[in-house]
Amino acid sequence: MKVLENRVQLSDIIKHRRKDLQKEKELKPINILKDEIESSKNESKDANINSISFKKALDQGDDVAVIYEYKPASPSMGDISNIKIEDAIKAFEQSGASAISILTEERYFKGSLENLRSAHNLTNIPIIRKDFIVNEYQIYQAKNAGAGAVLLMNGIYPDLENGISICNELEIYPLVECRNRDDITRALNAGAKILGINNRNLKNFEVDLKTTEKLARYVPPEILLVSESGVRSKDDALQLSKYGVDALLIGTSIMGSDGYNGMLKTATNIINAVKGERIVRI
């Protein structure tokens, strides 16, 4: 796994994401997307099976929930894994993952909406679309592809309150990502019920698990808290558990494991390590 020396800037990712999104909207206007969502409600398979259970899936009683992520590549690491999504989903299921994150950004993370659709058809475990969501169109895309949740990032999604409202209408859950105390305040005021704290600095891509420790105290106990990025081992998972998180989102360390067996072993060890380790924030 090669670490890239010339790292991409967040502004570059967002610029290209907007450009790619414009092409997607031209190929399938939002009215057609909405019609497809409405039509899917009449299909024999329950189109909302994942969306109904995503929030509940993160509430695992005494256990810290774990969200595993299908992440083929990243700007900071380059190519991470070429494991097929079918094998990754199987490993996530067998390890006992509470939910699954699917990266759909194509240019830098080598993800796709097709991976999201495949995951939806392969498992009943709740799925979250992880991407740089900059427009409501992408929320409708997520719903249409079978996601039960989407990641909305403070400072990236232009109107959190509106984005959360759209999610509520579509019966999918917004995981609102925060990087400082002001972000948390904005997210709570917008009506967020699930907050994520990103341990990765998006300016230089460096990781600091203490970011969760610093910010967790500002998240009310009734709000589900997800710590994102930086878990490389079960020791890291245990460290974050002590900060009062309800769930962990883990991608690179699992995807970077050696093949299917390595992925399953690593994923299972982390989940077993955080059983009974959930601490209620006061």
C-alpha positions in Angstrom: 0.0 0.0 0.0 1.7 3.2 -1.2 1.4 6.5 0.6 1.2 9.3 -1.9 3.7 12.1 -1.4 1.8 14.8 -3.3 -1.5 14.7 -1.5 -4.6 16.0 -3.0 -6.3 19.0 -1.4 -9.8 18.9 -0.1 -10.6 21.9 -2.4 -9.5 19.8 -5.4 -11.8 16.9 -4.4 -14.8 19.2 -3.9 -14.2 21.0 -7.2 -14.1 17.8 -9.2 -17.0 16.4 -7.2 -19.2 19.3 -8.3 -18.0 18.9 -11.9 -18.7 15.2 -11.9 -22.1 15.7 -10.2 -23.2 18.1 -12.9 -22.7 15.4 -15.5 -24.7 13.0 -13.4 -27.5 15.4 -13.1 -27.6 16.0 -16.9 -27.7 12.2 -17.5 -30.5 11.7 -15.0 -32.5 14.8 -14.0 -33.7 14.9 -10.4 -37.4 14.5 -11.5 -36.6 11.2 -13.1 -34.6 10.2 -10.0 -37.6 11.0 -7.8 -39.9 9.0 -10.0 -37.6 6.0 -9.7 -37.7 6.3 -5.9 -41.5 6.4 -6.0 -41.7 3.5 -8.3 -39.4 1.4 -6.1 -41.8 1.6 -3.2 -44.1 -0.8 -5.1 -41.4 -3.4 -5.7 -41.7 -6.8 -3.9 -38.4 -6.2 -2.0 -38.9 -3.7 0.8 -36.9 -0.7 -0.4 -36.7 0.7 3.1 -35.4 -2.3 4.9 -32.0 -0.7 5.5 -33.3 2.8 6.2 -35.6 1.8 9.0 -32.9 0.1 11.0 -29.7 2.2 10.5 -30.1 4.4 13.7 -31.2 1.4 15.7 -28.2 -0.6 14.4 -25.8 1.9 16.0 -27.5 1.5 19.4 -25.9 -1.8 20.6 -26.6 -1.6 24.3 -23.3 -2.3 26.2 -21.4 -2.8 23.0 -19.8 -0.2 20.8 -21.2 -0.6 17.3 -18.8 -0.9 14.4 -19.4 0.4 10.8 -17.0 -1.2 8.3 -16.3 0.6 5.1 -15.7 -0.6 1.5 -12.9 1.8 0.5 -10.8 0.7 -2.6 -8.5 3.8 -2.5 -8.0 7.2 -0.9 -6.1 10.4 -1.8 -3.6 9.9 1.0 -2.9 6.1 0.6 -3.5 5.5 -3.1 -4.8 2.1 -3.9 -5.8 0.2 -0.7 -7.4 -3.0 -1.9 -8.8 -4.7 -5.0 -11.0 -7.1 -3.0 -14.4 -7.6 -4.7 -17.3 -6.0 -3.0 -19.0 -9.4 -2.6 -16.1 -10.7 -0.6 -15.8 -7.6 1.5 -19.6 -7.6 2.4 -19.3 -11.3 3.4 -16.4 -10.5 5.7 -18.2 -7.6 7.2 -21.3 -9.7 7.8 -19.4 -12.6 9.3 -17.4 -10.4 11.6 -20.6 -8.9 13.1 -20.6 -5.4 11.7 -23.5 -3.3 12.8 -23.6 -1.3 9.5 -21.6 -0.8 6.3 -20.2 2.3 4.7 -19.8 2.4 0.9 -17.6 5.1 -0.6 -19.1 6.3 -3.8 -16.7 9.0 -4.9 -15.0 7.7 -8.1 -12.1 10.0 -8.9 -10.1 9.7 -5.7 -11.6 6.8 -3.8 -12.4 4.5 -6.7 -15.9 4.1 -5.3 -19.3 4.1 -7.2 -23.0 4.1 -6.8 -23.0 0.7 -8.4 -21.0 -0.6 -5.4 -23.7 0.8 -3.2 -26.5 -0.9 -5.2 -24.5 -4.1 -5.1 -24.1 -3.9 -1.3 -27.8 -3.2 -0.9 -28.6 -6.4 -2.9 -26.0 -8.5 -1.0 -26.9 -7.8 2.6 -29.7 -6.6 5.0 -27.1 -4.8 7.1 -27.8 -1.1 7.1 -25.8 0.9 4.5 -24.5 4.5 4.6 -23.4 6.3 1.5 -20.1 8.0 2.2 -19.2 10.7 -0.2 -18.7 14.5 -0.5 -22.4 15.4 -0.5 -22.7 18.9 -1.9 -26.2 18.9 -3.3 -29.6 17.4 -2.4 -29.4 15.4 -5.7 -26.9 13.1 -4.0 -29.3 12.3 -1.2 -31.9 11.2 -3.7 -29.2 9.2 -5.4 -28.4 7.4 -2.2 -32.0 6.6 -1.5 -32.5 5.3 -5.0 -29.4 3.1 -4.7 -30.6 1.5 -1.5 -28.7 3.5 1.2 -30.3 3.8 4.7 -28.1 6.8 5.6 -25.9 9.4 4.1 -22.9 11.4 5.4 -23.4 15.1 5.5 -20.3 17.1 6.3 -20.3 20.5 8.0 -18.8 23.0 5.7 -19.3 20.8 2.7 -23.1 20.4 2.5 -24.5 23.9 2.1 -27.6 23.7 4.3 -27.6 21.1 7.0 -31.2 21.8 8.2 -32.5 21.4 4.6 -30.4 18.3 4.1 -31.6 16.7 7.3 -35.2 17.5 6.3 -34.8 15.8 3.0 -33.3 12.7 4.7 -36.3 12.6 7.0 -38.7 12.8 4.1 -36.9 10.0 2.3 -36.7 7.9 5.6 -32.9 7.7 5.6 -30.6 8.9 8.3 -28.1 11.7 8.1 -24.8 11.2 9.8 -23.5 14.7 10.3 -19.8 15.0 10.4 -18.2 17.5 12.7 -14.6 18.7 13.2 -14.9 21.2 16.0 -17.3 22.5 18.7 -19.0 25.0 16.4 -19.7 22.2 13.9 -21.4 20.2 16.7 -23.5 23.2 17.7 -24.6 23.8 14.1 -25.5 20.1 13.7 -27.5 19.9 16.8 -29.4 23.1 15.9 -30.2 21.7 12.5 -31.8 18.7 14.1 -29.1 16.0 13.8 -29.6 12.8 15.8 -26.4 11.1 14.7 -23.1 12.9 14.8 -19.7 11.9 13.5 -16.3 13.2 14.7 -13.6 12.9 12.0 -10.2 12.1 13.5 -8.6 12.9 10.2 -7.6 16.5 9.5 -8.9 17.1 6.0 -6.3 19.8 5.3 -3.3 17.5 5.7 -5.0 14.1 6.1 -3.2 13.5 9.4 -5.0 11.5 12.1 -5.4 12.3 15.8 -7.6 10.0 17.9 -7.6 12.7 20.6 -9.9 14.7 18.3 -12.8 12.5 19.5 -11.8 12.9 23.1 -11.8 16.7 22.9 -15.1 16.9 21.2 -17.2 14.0 22.6 -17.9 16.0 25.8 -20.0 18.4 23.7 -22.3 15.7 22.3 -25.4 15.1 24.5 -25.9 11.5 25.6 -29.2 11.1 23.7 -27.3 11.8 20.4 -25.5 8.9 18.8 -21.8 9.6 18.4 -19.7 7.9 15.7 -15.9 8.3 15.7 -14.6 8.2 12.2 -11.1 7.4 10.8 -7.8 6.4 12.4 -8.6 3.0 13.9 -5.6 0.8 13.0 -5.9 -1.9 15.7 -8.2 -3.2 18.5 -6.1 -1.0 20.9 -7.2 2.1 18.9 -10.8 0.9 19.0 -10.6 0.5 22.8 -9.0 3.9 23.2 -11.9 5.6 21.4 -14.4 3.5 23.3 -13.2 5.2 26.5 -14.2 8.6 25.1 -17.9 7.6 25.1 -18.5 6.9 21.5 -21.5 4.8 20.4 -20.0 3.6 17.2 -16.7 3.4 15.2 -16.4 3.8 11.4 -13.4 1.9 10.1 -12.1 1.7 6.6 -8.4 1.6 5.7 -7.2 -0.8 8.3 -9.8 -3.4 7.3 -9.5 -2.9 3.6 -5.7 -3.0 3.9 -5.7 -6.4 5.5 -4.2 -9.3 3.6 -7.1 -10.8 1.5 -10.4 -12.0 2.6 -9.1 -14.1 5.6 -7.0 -11.2 6.8 -9.9 -8.8 6.5 -12.2 -11.2 8.4 -9.7 -11.8 11.2 -8.9 -8.1 11.7 -12.6 -7.1 11.6 -13.6 -9.8 14.0 -10.9 -8.9 16.5 -11.9 -5.3 16.6 -15.5 -6.0 17.1 -14.7 -8.5 19.9 -12.5 -6.0 21.6 -15.2 -3.4 22.0 -18.0 -5.7 23.2 -19.1 -4.4 26.6 -17.0 -1.3 26.3 -19.6 1.3 25.6 -19.6 4.1 28.1 -22.6 6.4 28.5 -21.6 10.1 28.1 -22.9 12.4 30.9 
